């Protein structure tokens, strides 16, 4: 009874996820949200935003690698990348592992997320000083809307759940802005919640992406222990007619940087969704 736990209850799925913690290291309320940092006994540091788990030291590689590498190895020449959200900087780090990336802009609305990550998750912020990186603290919806048409190769939306500051990142108007900002063949990838608990949201996202002009789409599931149901996903959409089931597998196999989850086999497998997901998404 003397043990301390942080538990996130997820009422829609009737489930909860909890980690044993030693101490709360920090908590503050910003103009956008409340951020807390915990030290856990088995999962390293834990960042919580508005009561929802965002990232742990132990399992973040699953999310960050799947948000980045499938998209960058699907694009033929990903030189210009924009990350919307991603304040813990793990996605930016994975993007800049790709030597062909010439410029990566991260647009996070709440600077405090990044500053706290630099203190408590320094390993995720290793690329922040990279000459190719630009950290901007701004409204991502407005930033994308104001981009020069065709000026990005890949846009990665690494956001929180579609409430509060992230609500405007899950609708047709935002996807139209992304479509305009991407060059021909460009890719949009967005975290798309749990395929078990949020299937209707995934269907709505794909419908909105199609209405915004995107052609090919793929929803890639992957494990994520710290998120509701322990199973998460990202959804890729391409500007242009080419399908998403062909990627630069040889380059993925010859990558010069380490990964802990992603490889070309995982990439191929993620493109073959389980039957319930394939059927559910066949109409979206």
N, C-alpha and C positions, 0 to 999 in steps of 0.2 A: 504493500500500500504506500510505501515511502517513495516508490519510483515515480518519476515525472514522465508524462507522455504528451506529445502534441498530436491531436487527432483532428482530421478534417472529415466532417460528416457531409455526405452527398445525398441529400434527401431524394432527388429525382430517381436515383438508382437504388435507394434503400441500402446504401453501403457506406463504409468509412475506411479511411486509411490512416494509420498512426505510426509514429516513430518514438522510441524512447529517447528522452533528451536529458542532458546534464544540467543545462542552464539556458535561459534566454539571454543572449549576448547584447541585443539591441532592439529597440522599437521606436518608431517615430511616425508621425502623421504628416504627410506632405500635402500640398494643395490638391493632389490627385488621389491619394490612397494611403493606407497604413501598411508600413513595411516592418516585418519582424525577422530577426535572425536568431536561430537556435543552434546550439552545439549538441549533436546527437551522439549516442553511444556507439552506433554501428554504421551510420550513414553519412558521417561527416557533418559539414555545415548544412543548414536547412534555411532557405529563404521562403517566407510566407508573405503574401500580399492580400490584404483584406480577408484574412482567414483561410486563403487557398494556397496550397503548396505550389511553389514555382520551380524550385530547383534544389537538388541535393548534390553534395560532392560526389556521392557514390554512383548515382544512376544517370546523371545529366548527359553522359556521352551518347546514350541511346537516342535521346531527342535531338541533340545538336547535330549528330552525324546524319540522321535521317532527314532533317530539315534542309541539309546543305548538299551532301554528296550526290544523291540521286539526281537532283536538279542540275548541278554543275557538270555532271558527267553525261547528262542527256543533251544539254546545249552543246552545239558544235564548237563554240569559241567564247566562253563566258568571261569577258573582259571587264564589263561594267555591271556591278552588283549593288543593289540597294537592299538594306535590311530595315524593315519597319518594326519598331519595338526592339526586342532583343537586348534589353538593358543590362542583363548579366554578362553580355559580350561573348558567350560561348559560341553562338552562331557566327559572329564576326570572326572569331578565331578559326573556326573550321573553313569559312570562306577563304581566308587569307592563307590557308595551307596550299591552295591551288596557285601555282606559280604563274599561270596564264592570266589571273585576275590583275588588272592594272589599277582599278580603283574600287573601293568598297565604302559606301556611305551608310552609316547606321543612324537612323532617326528615331530616337526614344523621347517620349514626351516628358518623362520624369527623370531628371538628372540624378536624383538621389538613388535610384536603383543602381545605376552604373557606379556611383561613388562608393556605395556600400559593397557592391561586388568587388571593386578594386581592393577593399580592405579584407573582406571575408572569403572571397573566391578568387584570389589573385591568379590562380592557374587558368581561369576562364578569360582573364584580361590580358593574356600574354601578347596578343597582337594589337593592343590599343595604341602602341607607339609605332606601329608599322607605318612607313611613309605612304603606303597605299590607302591607309584607313583615314576616314573622316568621321568624327563623332559629332552629331548634331542633336541638340535637345529642343525638339520642336514637335508640332502636331503632324503626325505622319500622313493623315488624310489630306491636309493642305499641301504638304510637301509633294506628294505624288501628283495632286491636281495641278501643281505649278511646274512640273518637270517639262523639259523640252520634249516634244513627241519623238519617239524612237531613240531616246538617249540611254536606255537601260537594256541589258541583255537578260538579267535575272532579277526579279523582285521577290524577296523572301519576307513574308509577314509572320514574324515571331511574336505573337501577341498573347495577352492574357485572354480569359474567357470573354465572350461577346457581351460584356456589360461594362458600365462605367467608361473609362477612357478608351477602351477597345471596341465599343459598340459600333462605331462608324466604320470599322474595318471589315464588316461582314455584310455588305449589301451591294446591289448592282451598281450604284453610282461610284463607289470606290473601285470596283472591278473595272468599270469603264475607264477610270483614270489610269489604272494600271495597264490596261490594254493599250491606251494611247501612249503611255510612257515607254512601252517596250518596243524594241525593233522587231522586224519580221523574224519569226522563229523564236522570239523571246519567251521566257517561262515565268509564270507566277507560281509560287508555292506558298501555301498558308497552312498553319497548324489547324487541324479540323476536328479536334476533340476526340472523344471515345467512340469507336464504331459500335460499341455495345450500348452505351448510355445516350449518345447524341446522334443517332442515325438520321433523325429528321432534320437536324441542323446541317449535317453533311449533304443531304439531298437538296436542301434549300440553297446552300452555298454553290453547289454544282449547277443548279438551275440559274442562279443569278450570274454565275460566270459565263454560262452559255449565252444568256441574254446580253451580256456585255460584249460578246464577240469572240470569246475563246472557243476553240474547236475541240481539240483533243484534251481529255481529262483523265487523271488516274488518282485514286485515293490509296495511299500506301499505309497499311497498318504496321505497328511495331510495339513491342512491350515498353511499358513505362511504369515502374512500381509505385512512384510517388503520386500518380494522378488517379482520379476516380476510375475504378474497375481494373486498373493496372494495365490497360491496353489503350493505346493512343493512335493518332494518324496524322498524316499531312496530305494535302491535296495539291497536285500539280495540274496546271493548265497551260496550254501552248497557244501563242498567237501565230496562226498559220495552219496549214492543212496537215503537216507531218504528224504521224502518230507518236506516242510516248513509249512504245515498247521496244524501241531501238535506242541504244545508248553506247557510249564509247567504252565498251567493256575492256578492251585491251589497255586503254589508258588507266582505267580503274584498277586493273590487275598490276599495272606497272607503277602505281602511285609511289611517290618517294616519301610520303609522310605516314605516321602510324594511325591506325584506327582500332577501335576496340569492338565495334559491332559491324560497321559497314564493310562489305566487300561486293564483288560483282555477283556472287551467288545470292547474297541477301537481297541485292537490288532486283535481280530477276524474280526471286520468290515474292517480293513485296508487290510486284506487278501482277501477280496471280492471287487476287483476293479470295478469302474463304467464301464458300458457296452462298451463305446468307447475305454477305455484303455484295457479292457480284449480282445476285438477283435483285436486291434492294436498290442498287445503283444503276441497273440496266436501263431504267426509265428516266434517269436524271442526267 
